Each structure stands twice: as C-alpha cells, then as structure tokens.
Amino acid sequence: MNVTIAREIEAQAQERAKAEGLTIGAYLEQLIREDAAWNENTEAALDEQDPDYPMIRAAVEEGFAQAERGEGKPARDVFAELRAKHEVSR
C-alpha cells in the first residue's frame, strides 16, 4: 500500500523513527497502535451528575489559579514526566 503525505511530515516521521531505532513502517504501526489504545481508554465526558464532579472542578480551578500565579510547569516537562512514569515512548 502507498500513502502520500506532506514532505515535512515524512521527514519528521523518518527522524522520529530513526531516533527510536525503528523503520518508518514500524514507527507508523506503533503510532497507530498507540492511537487505538488511547481511544479505547478515553472516558466519557464528565458531567455535573458525576459524583466526582465537585472534586474535579475544584482541582481544575486550583490549576487555573496556579497558572495565573505563574506556578505551572511547561507542558513538555509534564508530558515527559508522565511518559516516563507510565513507560510510554511517545
């Protein structure tokens, strides 16, 4: 099968595949499998009837307040920590 993608995207995919020691095909298969796993684990949207709603809303509001005070971390650092914690390569 042939797939046509933009040259910039192909170059990025080749770089990332090489960095992970994979062929481009193996890298793309890995991405597709990770995407499918992510979609399987996606939860339904939270609504006000959920018993955890008040706690989650309070945590989100506190997170916004921390960000406004400049207490946050860059997203790339947070995601890197989560990937390391959960042993996810990408």
N, CA, C and O atoms as CSV, one atom per row, in Angstrom:
chain,resi,resn,atom,element,x,y,z
A,1,MET,N,N,0.848,-1.172,0.000
A,1,MET,CA,C,0.000,0.000,0.000
A,1,MET,C,C,0.897,1.239,0.000
A,1,MET,O,O,1.934,1.267,0.662
A,2,ASN,N,N,0.491,2.238,-0.735
A,2,ASN,CA,C,1.200,3.507,-0.766
A,2,ASN,C,C,0.332,4.583,-0.124
A,2,ASN,O,O,-0.882,4.632,-0.327
A,3,VAL,N,N,0.980,5.440,0.651
A,3,VAL,CA,C,0.295,6.544,1.295
A,3,VAL,C,C,1.081,7.799,0.966
A,3,VAL,O,O,2.306,7.817,1.085
A,4,THR,N,N,0.392,8.838,0.556
A,4,THR,CA,C,1.058,10.095,0.237
A,4,THR,C,C,0.846,11.072,1.382
A,4,THR,O,O,-0.284,11.328,1.797
A,5,ILE,N,N,1.961,11.621,1.890
A,5,ILE,CA,C,1.891,12.623,2.949
A,5,ILE,C,C,2.813,13.782,2.589
A,5,ILE,O,O,3.670,13.658,1.714
A,6,ALA,N,N,2.631,14.894,3.262
A,6,ALA,CA,C,3.473,16.066,3.016
A,6,ALA,C,C,4.931,15.727,3.326
A,6,ALA,O,O,5.216,14.942,4.231
A,7,ARG,N,N,5.835,16.319,2.578
A,7,ARG,CA,C,7.264,16.029,2.752
A,7,ARG,C,C,7.748,16.355,4.155
A,7,ARG,O,O,8.574,15.633,4.713
A,8,GLU,N,N,7.231,17.454,4.736
A,8,GLU,CA,C,7.654,17.840,6.086
A,8,GLU,C,C,7.266,16.761,7.098
A,8,GLU,O,O,8.037,16.431,7.999
A,9,ILE,N,N,6.065,16.221,6.934
A,9,ILE,CA,C,5.588,15.182,7.852
A,9,ILE,C,C,6.401,13.904,7.660
A,9,ILE,O,O,6.746,13.228,8.629
A,10,GLU,N,N,6.696,13.586,6.429
A,10,GLU,CA,C,7.513,12.403,6.155
A,10,GLU,C,C,8.890,12.551,6.791
A,10,GLU,O,O,9.411,11.605,7.382
A,11,ALA,N,N,9.476,13.732,6.670
A,11,ALA,CA,C,10.796,13.974,7.257
A,11,ALA,C,C,10.745,13.838,8.782
A,11,ALA,O,O,11.644,13.253,9.387
A,12,GLN,N,N,9.694,14.380,9.399
A,12,GLN,CA,C,9.543,14.265,10.852
A,12,GLN,C,C,9.387,12.805,11.261
A,12,GLN,O,O,9.996,12.359,12.233
A,13,ALA,N,N,8.578,12.070,10.526
A,13,ALA,CA,C,8.364,10.657,10.834
A,13,ALA,C,C,9.665,9.874,10.705
A,13,ALA,O,O,9.963,9.018,11.537
A,14,GLN,N,N,10.438,10.166,9.664
A,14,GLN,CA,C,11.716,9.472,9.479
A,14,GLN,C,C,12.675,9.790,10.622
A,14,GLN,O,O,13.360,8.898,11.123
A,15,GLU,N,N,12.726,11.052,11.035
A,15,GLU,CA,C,13.596,11.454,12.151
A,15,GLU,C,C,13.213,10.722,13.424
A,15,GLU,O,O,14.066,10.177,14.124
A,16,ARG,N,N,11.931,10.718,13.712
A,16,ARG,CA,C,11.459,10.089,14.947
A,16,ARG,C,C,11.641,8.576,14.915
A,16,ARG,O,O,11.997,7.967,15.924
A,17,ALA,N,N,11.400,7.979,13.770
A,17,ALA,CA,C,11.605,6.534,13.633
A,17,ALA,C,C,13.073,6.205,13.875
A,17,ALA,O,O,13.398,5.263,14.598
A,18,LYS,N,N,13.936,6.974,13.275
A,18,LYS,CA,C,15.384,6.743,13.434
A,18,LYS,C,C,15.790,6.909,14.893
A,18,LYS,O,O,16.566,6.109,15.415
A,19,ALA,N,N,15.267,7.948,15.558
A,19,ALA,CA,C,15.598,8.204,16.955
A,19,ALA,C,C,15.167,7.047,17.861
A,19,ALA,O,O,15.787,6.795,18.895
A,20,GLU,N,N,14.107,6.353,17.468
A,20,GLU,CA,C,13.613,5.230,18.261
A,20,GLU,C,C,14.153,3.895,17.767
A,20,GLU,O,O,13.796,2.841,18.294
A,21,GLY,N,N,15.013,3.942,16.755
A,21,GLY,CA,C,15.601,2.709,16.233
A,21,GLY,C,C,14.622,1.846,15.463
A,21,GLY,O,O,14.732,0.620,15.457
A,22,LEU,N,N,13.663,2.491,14.813
A,22,LEU,CA,C,12.635,1.772,14.080
A,22,LEU,C,C,12.671,2.125,12.601
A,22,LEU,O,O,13.180,3.173,12.203
A,23,THR,N,N,12.119,1.224,11.800
A,23,THR,CA,C,11.894,1.583,10.403
A,23,THR,C,C,10.698,2.526,10.382
A,23,THR,O,O,9.948,2.601,11.355
A,24,ILE,N,N,10.521,3.232,9.298
A,24,ILE,CA,C,9.374,4.136,9.187
A,24,ILE,C,C,8.073,3.354,9.288
A,24,ILE,O,O,7.121,3.821,9.913
A,25,GLY,N,N,8.018,2.176,8.685
A,25,GLY,CA,C,6.817,1.348,8.760
A,25,GLY,C,C,6.507,0.921,10.186
A,25,GLY,O,O,5.362,0.999,10.631
A,26,ALA,N,N,7.539,0.466,10.904
A,26,ALA,CA,C,7.346,0.047,12.294
A,26,ALA,C,C,6.932,1.226,13.167
A,26,ALA,O,O,6.106,1.081,14.068
A,27,TYR,N,N,7.505,2.385,12.897
A,27,TYR,CA,C,7.156,3.586,13.665
A,27,TYR,C,C,5.692,3.954,13.444
A,27,TYR,O,O,4.975,4.250,14.400
A,28,LEU,N,N,5.249,3.937,12.194
A,28,LEU,CA,C,3.860,4.272,11.896
A,28,LEU,C,C,2.898,3.246,12.495
A,28,LEU,O,O,1.832,3.614,12.990
A,29,GLU,N,N,3.267,1.962,12.455
A,29,GLU,CA,C,2.435,0.933,13.093
A,29,GLU,C,C,2.318,1.203,14.591
A,29,GLU,O,O,1.238,1.078,15.169
A,30,GLN,N,N,3.435,1.575,15.214
A,30,GLN,CA,C,3.433,1.885,16.645
A,30,GLN,C,C,2.497,3.065,16.935
A,30,GLN,O,O,1.719,3.020,17.888
A,31,LEU,N,N,2.573,4.113,16.117
A,31,LEU,CA,C,1.697,5.265,16.309
A,31,LEU,C,C,0.228,4.883,16.208
A,31,LEU,O,O,-0.594,5.334,17.006
A,32,ILE,N,N,-0.095,4.057,15.234
A,32,ILE,CA,C,-1.487,3.645,15.034
A,32,ILE,C,C,-1.963,2.803,16.213
A,32,ILE,O,O,-3.087,2.975,16.685
A,33,ARG,N,N,-1.116,1.898,16.688
A,33,ARG,CA,C,-1.497,1.077,17.842
A,33,ARG,C,C,-1.677,1.931,19.099
A,33,ARG,O,O,-2.625,1.728,19.858
A,34,GLU,N,N,-0.765,2.890,19.320
A,34,GLU,CA,C,-0.881,3.774,20.479
A,34,GLU,C,C,-2.141,4.624,20.385
A,34,GLU,O,O,-2.810,4.863,21.391
A,35,ASP,N,N,-2.464,5.080,19.182
A,35,ASP,CA,C,-3.676,5.880,18.988
A,35,ASP,C,C,-4.912,5.042,19.301
A,35,ASP,O,O,-5.839,5.522,19.954
A,36,ALA,N,N,-4.930,3.800,18.841
A,36,ALA,CA,C,-6.075,2.928,19.104
A,36,ALA,C,C,-6.209,2.664,20.596
A,36,ALA,O,O,-7.317,2.681,21.131
A,37,ALA,N,N,-5.089,2.419,21.274
A,37,ALA,CA,C,-5.122,2.173,22.715
A,37,ALA,C,C,-5.621,3.409,23.454
A,37,ALA,O,O,-6.412,3.300,24.391
A,38,TRP,N,N,-5.160,4.579,23.034
A,38,TRP,CA,C,-5.599,5.831,23.650
A,38,TRP,C,C,-7.107,5.989,23.493
A,38,TRP,O,O,-7.803,6.325,24.451
A,39,ASN,N,N,-7.607,5.750,22.294
A,39,ASN,CA,C,-9.040,5.889,22.038
A,39,ASN,C,C,-9.868,4.897,22.847
A,39,ASN,O,O,-10.977,5.219,23.274
A,40,GLU,N,N,-9.340,3.694,23.060
A,40,GLU,CA,C,-10.052,2.700,23.861
A,40,GLU,C,C,-10.147,3.128,25.313
A,40,GLU,O,O,-11.109,2.785,26.000
A,41,ASN,N,N,-9.153,3.878,25.790
A,41,ASN,CA,C,-9.104,4.271,27.198
A,41,ASN,C,C,-9.704,5.651,27.460
A,41,ASN,O,O,-9.705,6.118,28.598
A,42,THR,N,N,-10.207,6.295,26.432
A,42,THR,CA,C,-10.803,7.612,26.615
A,42,THR,C,C,-12.147,7.458,27.308
A,42,THR,O,O,-13.006,6.683,26.887
A,43,GLU,N,N,-12.300,8.213,28.370
A,43,GLU,CA,C,-13.539,8.133,29.131
A,43,GLU,C,C,-14.585,9.071,28.560
A,43,GLU,O,O,-14.277,10.008,27.824
A,44,ALA,N,N,-15.822,8.796,28.917
A,44,ALA,CA,C,-16.920,9.675,28.522
A,44,ALA,C,C,-16.741,11.029,29.213
A,44,ALA,O,O,-16.090,11.133,30.253
A,45,ALA,N,N,-17.319,12.039,28.623
A,45,ALA,CA,C,-17.230,13.387,29.189
A,45,ALA,C,C,-17.828,13.410,30.594
A,45,ALA,O,O,-18.818,12.736,30.879
A,46,LEU,N,N,-17.214,14.185,31.443
A,46,LEU,CA,C,-17.687,14.354,32.814
A,46,LEU,C,C,-18.856,15.327,32.830
A,46,LEU,O,O,-18.824,16.353,32.152
A,47,ASP,N,N,-19.875,15.008,33.595
A,47,ASP,CA,C,-20.978,15.965,33.718
A,47,ASP,C,C,-21.265,16.218,35.199
A,47,ASP,O,O,-20.718,15.548,36.075
A,48,GLU,N,N,-22.116,17.176,35.453
A,48,GLU,CA,C,-22.387,17.609,36.819
A,48,GLU,C,C,-23.050,16.525,37.671
A,48,GLU,O,O,-23.072,16.643,38.896
A,49,GLN,N,N,-23.580,15.491,37.061
A,49,GLN,CA,C,-24.214,14.410,37.808
A,49,GLN,C,C,-23.192,13.409,38.345
A,49,GLN,O,O,-23.509,12.610,39.227
A,50,ASP,N,N,-21.979,13.449,37.821
A,50,ASP,CA,C,-20.936,12.530,38.261
A,50,ASP,C,C,-20.563,12.854,39.711
A,50,ASP,O,O,-20.363,14.022,40.042
A,51,PRO,N,N,-20.466,11.837,40.584
A,51,PRO,CA,C,-20.137,12.110,41.985
A,51,PRO,C,C,-18.763,12.755,42.176
A,51,PRO,O,O,-18.529,13.420,43.185
A,52,ASP,N,N,-17.852,12.565,41.217
A,52,ASP,CA,C,-16.514,13.161,41.325
A,52,ASP,C,C,-16.456,14.587,40.776
A,52,ASP,O,O,-15.420,15.244,40.875
A,53,TYR,N,N,-17.544,15.063,40.208
A,53,TYR,CA,C,-17.546,16.371,39.561
A,53,TYR,C,C,-17.058,17.500,40.470
A,53,TYR,O,O,-16.193,18.265,40.044
A,54,PRO,N,N,-17.561,17.647,41.698
A,54,PRO,CA,C,-17.098,18.765,42.538
A,54,PRO,C,C,-15.594,18.718,42.809
A,54,PRO,O,O,-14.928,19.753,42.782
A,55,MET,N,N,-15.061,17.531,43.067
A,55,MET,CA,C,-13.640,17.398,43.346
A,55,MET,C,C,-12.806,17.750,42.103
A,55,MET,O,O,-11.801,18.455,42.198
A,56,ILE,N,N,-13.236,17.252,40.947
A,56,ILE,CA,C,-12.502,17.514,39.709
A,56,ILE,C,C,-12.574,18.991,39.351
A,56,ILE,O,O,-11.573,19.582,38.946
A,57,ARG,N,N,-13.742,19.586,39.497
A,57,ARG,CA,C,-13.900,21.016,39.201
A,57,ARG,C,C,-12.996,21.849,40.111
A,57,ARG,O,O,-12.348,22.790,39.651
A,58,ALA,N,N,-12.951,21.507,41.389
A,58,ALA,CA,C,-12.097,22.236,42.332
A,58,ALA,C,C,-10.624,22.100,41.944
A,58,ALA,O,O,-9.868,23.067,42.026
A,59,ALA,N,N,-10.217,20.897,41.520
A,59,ALA,CA,C,-8.819,20.686,41.121
A,59,ALA,C,C,-8.475,21.498,39.875
A,59,ALA,O,O,-7.390,22.073,39.788
A,60,VAL,N,N,-9.392,21.546,38.915
A,60,VAL,CA,C,-9.166,22.327,37.693
A,60,VAL,C,C,-9.092,23.812,38.024
A,60,VAL,O,O,-8.226,24.521,37.511
A,61,GLU,N,N,-9.994,24.284,38.876
A,61,GLU,CA,C,-9.970,25.702,39.261
A,61,GLU,C,C,-8.672,26.053,39.978
A,61,GLU,O,O,-8.108,27.124,39.752
A,62,GLU,N,N,-8.192,25.155,40.843
A,62,GLU,CA,C,-6.919,25.397,41.528
A,62,GLU,C,C,-5.771,25.413,40.518
A,62,GLU,O,O,-4.846,26.216,40.640
A,63,GLY,N,N,-5.830,24.538,39.532
A,63,GLY,CA,C,-4.800,24.534,38.488
A,63,GLY,C,C,-4.771,25.840,37.721
A,63,GLY,O,O,-3.696,26.368,37.437
A,64,PHE,N,N,-5.939,26.372,37.379
A,64,PHE,CA,C,-6.001,27.672,36.700
A,64,PHE,C,C,-5.432,28.774,37.592
A,64,PHE,O,O,-4.699,29.643,37.120
A,65,ALA,N,N,-5.770,28.735,38.874
A,65,ALA,CA,C,-5.258,29.752,39.802
A,65,ALA,C,C,-3.731,29.661,39.894
A,65,ALA,O,O,-3.055,30.690,39.918
A,66,GLN,N,N,-3.186,28.454,39.945
A,66,GLN,CA,C,-1.734,28.279,39.986
A,66,GLN,C,C,-1.088,28.832,38.720
A,66,GLN,O,O,-0.049,29.489,38.780
A,67,ALA,N,N,-1.711,28.563,37.576
A,67,ALA,CA,C,-1.171,29.070,36.308
A,67,ALA,C,C,-1.176,30.589,36.293
A,67,ALA,O,O,-0.214,31.210,35.841
A,68,GLU,N,N,-2.242,31.186,36.779
A,68,GLU,CA,C,-2.310,32.655,36.828
A,68,GLU,C,C,-1.236,33.233,37.739
A,68,GLU,O,O,-0.753,34.341,37.507
A,69,ARG,N,N,-0.859,32.484,38.780
A,69,ARG,CA,C,0.204,32.941,39.690
A,69,ARG,C,C,1.595,32.606,39.146
A,69,ARG,O,O,2.604,32.951,39.761
A,70,GLY,N,N,1.646,31.937,38.001
A,70,GLY,CA,C,2.932,31.577,37.394
A,70,GLY,C,C,3.590,30.380,38.043
A,70,GLY,O,O,4.811,30.237,37.969
A,71,GLU,N,N,2.819,29.521,38.673
A,71,GLU,CA,C,3.366,28.375,39.388
A,71,GLU,C,C,3.408,27.094,38.566
A,71,GLU,O,O,3.808,26.049,39.078
A,72,GLY,N,N,3.006,27.156,37.308
A,72,GLY,CA,C,2.937,25.952,36.499
A,72,GLY,C,C,4.272,25.503,35.947
A,72,GLY,O,O,5.296,26.165,36.119
A,73,LYS,N,N,4.235,24.353,35.273
A,73,LYS,CA,C,5.391,23.801,34.571
A,73,LYS,C,C,5.082,23.821,33.080
A,73,LYS,O,O,3.915,23.776,32.693
A,74,PRO,N,N,6.108,23.889,32.240
A,74,PRO,CA,C,5.865,23.768,30.800
A,74,PRO,C,C,5.235,22.410,30.481
A,74,PRO,O,O,5.603,21.392,31.069
A,75,ALA,N,N,4.302,22.406,29.560
A,75,ALA,CA,C,3.591,21.170,29.192
A,75,ALA,C,C,4.563,20.076,28.772
A,75,ALA,O,O,4.365,18.912,29.118
A,76,ARG,N,N,5.614,20.433,28.029
A,76,ARG,CA,C,6.551,19.400,27.566
A,76,ARG,C,C,7.186,18.679,28.749
A,76,ARG,O,O,7.446,17.479,28.668
A,77,ASP,N,N,7.442,19.397,29.857
A,77,ASP,CA,C,8.022,18.764,31.041
A,77,ASP,C,C,7.015,17.826,31.706
A,77,ASP,O,O,7.364,16.720,32.118
A,78,VAL,N,N,5.782,18.269,31.806
A,78,VAL,CA,C,4.737,17.445,32.408
A,78,VAL,C,C,4.541,16.176,31.587
A,78,VAL,O,O,4.476,15.079,32.142
A,79,PHE,N,N,4.444,16.322,30.257
A,79,PHE,CA,C,4.240,15.149,29.413
A,79,PHE,C,C,5.435,14.208,29.475
A,79,PHE,O,O,5.258,12.990,29.456
A,80,ALA,N,N,6.638,14.744,29.548
A,80,ALA,CA,C,7.833,13.896,29.658
A,80,ALA,C,C,7.788,13.097,30.960
A,80,ALA,O,O,8.118,11.911,30.976
A,81,GLU,N,N,7.379,13.749,32.051
A,81,GLU,CA,C,7.257,13.047,33.331
A,81,GLU,C,C,6.196,11.943,33.260
A,81,GLU,O,O,6.403,10.840,33.766
A,82,LEU,N,N,5.069,12.249,32.631
A,82,LEU,CA,C,4.006,11.246,32.507
A,82,LEU,C,C,4.453,10.074,31.643
A,82,LEU,O,O,4.170,8.921,31.967
A,83,ARG,N,N,5.161,10.367,30.527
A,83,ARG,CA,C,5.644,9.279,29.670
A,83,ARG,C,C,6.613,8.387,30.438
A,83,ARG,O,O,6.558,7.162,30.332
A,84,ALA,N,N,7.503,9.011,31.212
A,84,ALA,CA,C,8.466,8.225,31.993
A,84,ALA,C,C,7.751,7.406,33.069
A,84,ALA,O,O,8.061,6.232,33.270
A,85,LYS,N,N,6.805,8.024,33.751
A,85,LYS,CA,C,6.079,7.338,34.824
A,85,LYS,C,C,5.305,6.134,34.305
A,85,LYS,O,O,5.264,5.087,34.950
A,86,HIS,N,N,4.692,6.290,33.132
A,86,HIS,CA,C,3.849,5.235,32.585
A,86,HIS,C,C,4.545,4.411,31.497
A,86,HIS,O,O,3.917,3.588,30.831
A,87,GLU,N,N,5.851,4.645,31.328
A,87,GLU,CA,C,6.669,3.902,30.368
A,87,GLU,C,C,6.095,3.925,28.968
A,87,GLU,O,O,5.968,2.890,28.314
A,88,VAL,N,N,5.746,5.131,28.513
A,88,VAL,CA,C,5.218,5.341,27.160
A,88,VAL,C,C,6.304,6.046,26.363
A,88,VAL,O,O,6.828,7.073,26.796
A,89,SER,N,N,6.644,5.499,25.198
A,89,SER,CA,C,7.738,6.084,24.424
A,89,SER,C,C,7.342,7.375,23.742
A,89,SER,O,O,8.187,8.260,23.604
A,90,ARG,N,N,6.109,7.531,23.310
A,90,ARG,CA,C,5.639,8.753,22.646
A,90,ARG,C,C,4.243,9.006,23.052
A,90,ARG,O,O,3.640,9.986,22.614
